[in-house]
Each structure stands twice: as C-alpha cells, then as structure tokens.
Amino acid sequence: MDFANSIALVTGANGGLGQYYVEALRSHGASQIYAAARNLNSLDDLVATNPKIIIPIALDITNEQSVNQVASQCQDVTILVNNAGVGFNQGLIAASDLSQARMEIEVNYFGTLMMCRAFAPVLKQNGGGAIVNMVSMVARVNLPFNGSYSASKAATLSLTQGVRAELAAQGTLVVAVLPATIDIGMGKTYPDPKVSPEEVVSDALQALLDSVEDVYPGEQAKQMAAELLRDPKALEKAVAMMLPSSTH
C-alpha cells in the first residue's frame, strides 16, 4: 500500500488513539485525512496542525443516517480506520444493569459494522484499499473486570474476520489490531506493562504495508497471543483472577 497516494478516514479522531492515527498517516504522506468525531469542535486543535490535509467530519457511527451521509460525502477514501469505541470497566454480572453493555455493543460492534458496510463499495471503486479495525487482546480472552467490553470486542473480532472474507474478492485488506494494555485513556489506570499509543499505530500501519491481517502491538499482546497457542486455558484462568470490585 502506498500511503503517499492514500486518502484516509479515521473515526474517533478527537481523542485516544485517533489523533495518533491522524498524525501518523500525515507523517507517512497521506494526501488527505478525514478526521471524524461526533463533535466537530473537538477536532479544532488536531485540524489546526495541518488544515490543508486534515478535514474535520461530523460522524456518529451509531447513527446509520450519519454513517451513510459521510460515506456519500467521502467517496475518495482508500483507507478506513475504525478507531471509535467505548468501554466502561464493568463486569458482566457485577454491572448494575445492561445499559453500558448495550452501549459497548452498539458502538464497538454495530458502529464498526455499519462503517464497514457503508465504505465497502467506496473502497471497491477506489481499487480495494484497506480497513483497519481497532480490536483488543481482550477479544480473545475475557478480562472479567471489563467483561462486557471484552465481549463487545470479541464480536468486533468476529465481524472483522467475516468482513475480511466477504471483501477479499474486491482486494480490500482488513486488518485487526489487537493490543493489550495501551498507555492511554482507561489503560492509564491498569497495571504495567503497557504499550505506547505511538507503537500501536506504528504497528498497525506497518501491517498495512506488509499485508498482515492480525497484528499484536506491544510485548504484552505478543506474549498473550503466544500463550493462547500454547495453553489457552491457563491464560484464561490467569486473567480470570482480575475480577470486578463489587457485585450489584
């Protein structure tokens, strides 16, 4: 993939990993980057770094009309980065109700799926391109104190595999990015080791260059992926000790 001729769209560009994706794509020579967020004002500082290349886009990935409108507006996209997501650090049984679990599924699964569906024909008409889905290592082994988020990311990983299969014939590379603890956002409160957001984004973009479908940024994620191959039940039991602090 030639970043120098690429036109990217990054969801959740106003915070977390989003701004790092925008900055890295710009440094790799992307000719244009659509920075998408629900609140356009939240993108002001990011856009100000290079307003000729970074174009702010209002987008709510949980709203089908909003998604389709943006897809219609951004018909030149060759790289879609599905970065927007939410997580509430709650257990499955310990949670007081299902409202936050539903939101995690709505954003992390259905939002990502709607973006893939809306932009699949756009990528096809532009030669295939690529989709980058921010997943998580907890998609492969549930972290109980963040259990419903883990479940939503497991759904996101499964949809990534399905979308990959459906879009293979049109030449679209679909990459799953599966880091463990990232030193940003809610990961700041997690115990070490952590991977830097810069390394996550760098590894994700390198995966595009190398046509790697699943990438595990950081030593923690790589070790967990290896353990899943060696003894998946032992890893499940080890992570199972990280329980929610209370039950309802």
C-alpha positions in Angstrom: 0.0 0.0 0.0 1.2 3.4 -1.0 0.5 5.9 1.8 1.7 8.8 -0.3 -1.4 8.4 -2.6 -3.9 7.4 0.2 -6.9 9.2 1.4 -7.9 8.0 4.9 -10.8 8.3 7.2 -10.3 7.9 11.0 -13.2 7.6 13.3 -12.9 8.7 16.9 -10.2 11.2 15.8 -10.8 13.6 18.6 -9.1 11.6 21.3 -7.5 8.3 22.4 -5.7 6.6 19.5 -7.5 8.6 16.9 -5.2 11.6 16.9 -2.2 9.4 16.8 -3.6 7.7 13.7 -4.2 11.0 12.0 -0.7 12.3 12.9 1.0 9.0 11.7 -0.9 8.9 8.4 0.1 12.5 7.8 3.7 11.8 8.5 3.5 8.8 6.2 2.4 11.1 3.4 -1.3 10.6 3.1 -2.7 13.2 0.7 -5.8 13.7 2.8 -7.2 12.6 6.1 -10.8 12.8 7.1 -10.8 13.2 10.9 -14.2 12.1 12.2 -15.9 12.7 15.5 -19.4 13.4 16.8 -18.4 16.9 17.9 -16.7 18.9 15.2 -15.4 21.4 17.8 -13.4 18.7 19.5 -11.3 18.4 16.3 -10.2 22.0 16.2 -6.7 21.5 17.7 -6.0 18.5 15.5 -7.1 20.1 12.3 -5.1 23.3 13.1 -1.9 21.2 12.8 -2.5 20.9 9.0 -5.8 22.2 7.8 -4.9 21.5 4.2 -4.7 17.8 4.8 -6.8 17.1 7.8 -10.5 17.6 7.1 -13.0 17.5 10.0 -16.1 15.4 9.6 -19.1 15.1 11.9 -19.9 11.5 12.4 -21.9 9.4 14.8 -21.1 5.7 14.0 -24.2 4.5 15.9 -26.5 6.5 13.6 -27.0 4.8 10.2 -28.1 8.1 8.5 -24.9 9.8 9.7 -22.7 6.9 8.5 -24.3 6.8 5.1 -24.1 10.6 4.7 -20.4 10.5 5.4 -19.8 7.6 3.1 -21.6 9.6 0.3 -19.5 12.7 1.1 -16.2 10.8 1.3 -16.2 8.8 -2.0 -12.4 9.1 -2.4 -11.4 7.1 0.8 -8.8 4.3 0.3 -8.1 3.6 4.0 -10.8 3.3 6.7 -9.6 3.3 10.3 -12.4 2.1 12.6 -10.9 3.5 15.8 -14.0 4.9 17.6 -15.0 2.8 20.6 -16.2 2.9 24.2 -15.5 0.9 27.4 -16.9 1.2 30.9 -14.7 -1.1 33.0 -17.6 -3.2 34.3 -18.3 -6.8 34.8 -21.0 -8.9 33.2 -22.7 -10.0 36.4 -21.4 -7.2 38.7 -22.9 -4.4 36.5 -26.0 -2.8 38.0 -27.8 -3.0 34.7 -27.2 -3.7 31.0 -27.2 -0.1 29.7 -23.4 0.3 29.4 -23.0 -3.2 28.0 -25.6 -2.3 25.3 -23.7 0.9 24.5 -20.4 -1.0 24.1 -22.1 -3.4 21.7 -23.8 -0.5 19.9 -20.6 1.4 19.4 -17.8 -1.2 19.2 -19.8 -3.8 17.2 -22.7 -2.3 15.3 -20.9 1.0 14.7 -17.9 -0.7 13.3 -20.1 -3.0 11.2 -22.1 0.0 9.8 -18.9 1.7 8.8 -17.6 -1.4 7.0 -20.8 -1.8 5.2 -21.0 1.8 4.1 -17.4 2.1 2.9 -17.0 -1.4 1.3 -18.3 -0.1 -2.1 -16.3 3.1 -1.7 -13.1 1.1 -1.3 -14.0 -1.2 -4.1 -14.4 1.6 -6.6 -11.1 3.0 -5.5 -9.2 -0.2 -6.1 -9.8 -2.2 -2.9 -7.9 -0.2 -0.2 -7.9 -1.3 3.4 -9.9 -1.3 6.6 -8.2 -1.1 10.0 -10.3 -2.3 12.9 -9.2 -1.4 16.4 -10.0 -4.6 18.3 -8.2 -5.6 21.6 -6.4 -8.6 23.1 -9.5 -9.0 25.4 -11.4 -10.0 22.3 -9.5 -13.3 22.6 -9.5 -13.7 26.4 -12.1 -12.1 28.6 -10.9 -9.7 31.2 -13.6 -10.0 33.9 -13.4 -6.6 35.4 -14.0 -5.2 31.9 -16.1 -8.2 30.9 -18.8 -6.6 28.7 -16.2 -4.5 26.8 -14.3 -7.7 26.2 -17.4 -9.4 24.9 -18.1 -6.4 22.5 -14.5 -6.6 21.2 -14.9 -10.4 20.7 -17.8 -9.6 18.5 -15.7 -7.0 16.7 -13.0 -9.5 16.0 -15.5 -12.0 14.6 -17.1 -9.3 12.3 -13.6 -8.4 11.2 -12.9 -12.0 10.1 -16.3 -12.1 8.3 -15.8 -8.8 6.6 -12.3 -9.9 5.5 -13.7 -12.9 3.9 -16.5 -11.0 2.1 -14.3 -8.3 0.8 -11.3 -10.5 -0.3 -12.5 -10.7 -3.8 -12.6 -6.9 -4.2 -9.0 -6.7 -3.0 -9.7 -5.0 0.4 -7.2 -5.7 3.1 -8.9 -6.0 6.5 -6.6 -5.7 9.5 -7.4 -6.5 13.1 -5.3 -4.6 15.6 -5.1 -6.4 18.9 -3.0 -4.6 21.6 -3.2 -5.4 25.3 -2.9 -2.5 27.7 -2.4 0.8 26.0 -0.8 3.7 28.0 -3.7 6.0 27.2 -7.3 6.6 28.3 -8.7 3.9 30.6 -5.5 2.0 30.2 -3.7 4.6 32.3 -5.2 3.0 35.5 -4.2 -0.5 34.5 -1.1 -2.2 35.9 2.1 -2.4 33.7 3.3 -3.5 31.2 1.7 -1.1 28.7 2.3 -0.3 25.1 2.5 3.3 23.9 -0.1 4.6 21.5 2.6 5.5 19.1 3.7 1.9 18.9 0.2 0.6 18.4 -0.4 3.0 15.5 3.1 2.3 14.0 2.5 -1.4 14.1 -1.0 -1.1 12.6 0.3 1.0 9.7 3.2 -1.4 9.1 0.7 -4.2 8.9 -0.9 -2.4 6.0 2.4 -2.1 4.3 3.1 -5.8 4.9 -0.4 -7.1 4.2 -0.6 -8.6 7.7 -4.2 -9.3 8.8 -3.8 -9.6 12.5 -1.3 -7.5 14.4 -0.4 -7.6 18.2 1.3 -4.4 19.2 3.5 -4.5 22.3 5.2 -7.3 24.2 2.2 -8.0 26.4 -0.1 -8.7 23.5 2.5 -10.8 21.8 3.1 -12.9 24.9 -0.6 -13.4 25.4 -1.1 -14.4 21.8 1.7 -17.0 22.2 0.2 -18.3 25.4 -3.2 -18.7 23.6 -1.4 -21.0 21.2 0.5 -22.9 23.9 -2.1 -23.2 26.7 -5.3 -21.1 26.2 -7.0 -22.5 29.4 -4.1 -21.4 31.6 -4.2 -17.9 30.2 -8.0 -17.8 30.7 -7.6 -18.9 34.4 -4.8 -16.3 35.0 -6.8 -13.4 33.6 -9.9 -14.7 35.4 -8.4 -13.5 38.7 -8.9 -9.9 37.6 -12.5 -9.6 38.9 -14.9 -6.6 39.2 -14.6 -4.9 42.5 -18.2 -5.4 43.5 -21.5 -7.0 42.5 -24.9 -5.5 42.3 
